[in-house]
Amino acid sequence: MNDYMVRAIAAHDQIRAFAITDRGVVEKARRDHDTWPVTTAALGRTLSAGLMMGFMMDGDDDEITVQLIGDGPAGGVTVTADSHGHAKGFVNNPHVDLPEKSPGHLDVGGAIGHGYLRVIKDMGLKEPYSGSINLVSGEVAEDFTYYFAESEQVPSSVGLGVLVDTDLTVKQSGGFIVQLMPDTDDAVIDKLSDNISHIDSVTTMLEKGMTPEDILQTVLNGFDLEFTEKQPVEFRCECSREKFLSKLKTLSQQDKKDLADPGEPIEVVCRFCGKKYTFEPDEIV
């Protein structure tokens, strides 16, 4: 199992934690969308966060969408994930080239810019839950940390990382989310804060060969850690020619006429996976 995530509890159920390694997921997204290094990192970090947040959901049909919408050259990132380890996503502008923020550190915050993070949870209710916060940095991990604290009132620590190789492929990708439950003891909070202040970056840990289990054992060193679930993850888009044709047929008569009038095949591209579908004008009327 190359790409997977784990769920764990610690400190007598005062802490819940998640960790993921998803190099294959992010590499597929990079190939599908032809992302450049800084947007590969932006999309990859958001995919990792989205997959772990989907893992937090309980219903078989639950789905979560996360969006980083900013005024930077990337325009924004959108990721949708379910509760079974499947995710898809895209960057509005995949071709962004920025100088490194510091040696070896891509300027993801500069690519995203100022804006907001929106989280939409579809749990089968009449209306999906939606929460949003202003972006703290655009670096993704800090923004999700702030989102959990402000929008869901759950103190959390989020670590995310994507390492892009010299040939532009994804070398490492993963992350963790650690959350405190209500009424957590002060001693537990202090110990966790001290642990997190001394850990390596996510990509450094992955480069050392550490697994999601190893990462959580490091982050939660000194706590009684129990792993409760392991879930494979993959980049999966369920688009199809039939689904797009069905959507085209719901357009207004005028819109369908405008599309069909040139008499040429109509090409539709899926934003999430980049697949292209072609329709003849008489198919959509």
BELSULKA-V202413 format. One record per residue. OMEGA is omega in whole degrees, -180 to 180 (none if undefined). Layout:
omega=OMEGA
omega=OMEGA
This chain:
omega=-175
omega=179
omega=-180
omega=175
omega=-180
omega=175
omega=-179
omega=172
omega=-179
omega=177
omega=179
omega=177
omega=177
omega=180
omega=168
omega=-172
omega=180
omega=175
omega=-173
omega=164
omega=-171
omega=179
omega=-179
omega=178
omega=-175
omega=177
omega=177
omega=177
omega=179
omega=-179
omega=-178
omega=-173
omega=-179
omega=179
omega=173
omega=-169
omega=-175
omega=178
omega=171
omega=180
omega=-180
omega=180
omega=-179
omega=179
omega=-179
omega=175
omega=179
omega=179
omega=-179
omega=179
omega=179
omega=178
omega=174
omega=179
omega=179
omega=-175
omega=-170
omega=-173
omega=180
omega=-177
omega=-180
omega=-178
omega=180
omega=175
omega=177
omega=-178
omega=168
omega=-175
omega=-176
omega=-178
omega=177
omega=-175
omega=177
omega=178
omega=-179
omega=179
omega=177
omega=178
omega=174
omega=-179
omega=176
omega=-177
omega=-176
omega=176
omega=179
omega=179
omega=175
omega=-179
omega=180
omega=173
omega=-179
omega=177
omega=-176
omega=-174
omega=179
omega=180
omega=180
omega=174
omega=177
omega=178
omega=173
omega=-177
omega=179
omega=-178
omega=179
omega=-177
omega=180
omega=179
omega=177
omega=179
omega=-179
omega=180
omega=178
omega=180
omega=-177
omega=175
omega=179
omega=176
omega=180
omega=180
omega=177
omega=-176
omega=177
omega=178
omega=-179
omega=-180
omega=176
omega=173
omega=178
omega=176
omega=-179
omega=176
omega=172
omega=179
omega=178
omega=-176
omega=-173
omega=180
omega=171
omega=-177
omega=179
omega=-179
omega=177
omega=175
omega=180
omega=179
omega=-178
omega=-178
omega=-174
omega=-173
omega=-178
omega=179
omega=177
omega=178
omega=-173
omega=170
omega=-178
omega=175
omega=-178
omega=179
omega=174
omega=178
omega=180
omega=-177
omega=-178
omega=177
omega=176
omega=175
omega=-180
omega=-179
omega=178
omega=174
omega=178
omega=-180
omega=177
omega=171
omega=178
omega=-174
omega=178
omega=176
omega=-180
omega=176
omega=175
omega=-179
omega=178
omega=-179
omega=178
omega=179
omega=-179
omega=-180
omega=179
omega=180
omega=179
omega=178
omega=-175
omega=-180
omega=-176
omega=-177
omega=173
omega=174
omega=180
omega=-177
omega=177
omega=178
omega=179
omega=178
omega=177
omega=-179
omega=-178
omega=178
omega=174
omega=178
omega=179
omega=-179
omega=180
omega=177
omega=177
omega=-180
omega=-175
omega=178
omega=180
omega=177
omega=174
omega=-173
omega=178
omega=177
omega=-174
omega=-179
omega=177
omega=-173
omega=173
omega=-179
omega=178
omega=173
omega=-177
omega=174
omega=-176
omega=177
omega=178
omega=177
omega=-179
omega=-179
omega=179
omega=178
omega=178
omega=179
omega=179
omega=-178
omega=178
omega=178
omega=177
omega=179
omega=-180
omega=180
omega=179
omega=178
omega=-180
omega=179
omega=-173
omega=-172
omega=180
omega=177
omega=-179
omega=177
omega=-179
omega=-180
omega=178
omega=-179
omega=177
omega=180
omega=-173
omega=-175
omega=177
omega=179
omega=-179
omega=178
omega=-178
omega=-179
omega=173
omega=-178
omega=-177
omega=179
omega=-172
omega=-177
omega=none
